[in-house]
Amino acid sequence: MAVTNRAYTIASSPGIQCGTPSIKPARLRRAGVLTFSVLASLLIWQVPTWAHSWYPKECCHDGDCAPVDVVGWFQPNDGKTPLLVVTSKHGTVVIPREFPRQSSPDGRMHICIQGPYVMCLFMPPPL
């Protein structure tokens, strides 16, 4: 005997239930979690690539540019103008007074550091 249920026909037999999915819900959840994990990891790996894509070659050698995490000021003992101090994932540096600043395309502050040397400093546009 054959049972018709909307879009498909299933032959009725003792071991088959009509309308039961052949894939278990737990297996579907695992497949969904796995797919999501793979896609999320691919996106995470692409973010640093995008971030380094706009840094000029003369500034960035082997991923030494990064967004600034902490900004502070250092007051020299000579009483002159305070100096800018920035920290990124590559370290903390004091920015010389006359160091050239470049415009940051993403509106954030970025620094390129090679050892103790500041290569480039990117500042957001003034408000």
C-alpha positions, 0 to 999 in steps of 0.5 A: 500500500502507498501513502501520499503525503503532499509532495512525496510518496512513501511505500508503507512498510513495517520499519518506515514512518510516514513524514519522518525526516531521514536526517536526525535534528541533532545531526542537522544542528552539528552540521549548522554549527560546523558550517557557522564555525568554518565561515566565522573563522574565514571571516576572522582571518580576512579582517587583518588582511583587509586592515593591512591592505591600506597601509602604505608599503613604506610604513608596513613591513610584515604586519608591524602596523596596528590600531592604537589601543591606548593614548597618553601624554608624557610631560618632559622635565624641561617643561616643553609641550607634552609628548604623545605616547601611544600603545598598540599590540606591537608596543608603546612608543613616544611620538616625537613633536615634529613627527609627520601625521597621515590621515587615517581612512577608517577614522581610527588612530593607527601606528606602525612600529619597527622595534623602537622606531615609529615608521608611520602615524595615522590620525583620524580627521579633526572634528 
